[in-house]
């Protein structure tokens, strides 16, 4: 802008002095009073329309892709949830089966131990009865020997004919 003003200043001064007009001097720099023409309005609107159209296509594509990915995720999640449910049910069934078998084994072992305890108590009772019978027999023998000794008046010796 400064260059235009300095360049046009001599032209204006010459015009004031009555000299040549700037139109007569072909080498003179003439100030342009018309602003540069604006770009055609159709071109601006075409570009903005094109940009809006591209942006709307991008937005639609983005929404479609997000929906597609979300749907795929939902399907995969449903499949995974179903698989998990099957695995949990299978594991629970196996656990119940094992628990039932263990309970049966426990019941059999308990019954076996109870039978063994009953047999042990029965044998112990038999042994007590046998021991009591032996004791009674030995006591009877000792009483018989003591009676015989009393009848004959013999004192007991370590080596007795009658061994108790």
PyMOL commands that set and color helices and strands:
alter all, ss='L'
color gray80, all
select helices_A, chain A and resi 2-16+41-152
alter helices_A, ss='H'
color red, helices_A
deselect
rebuild
show_as cartoon
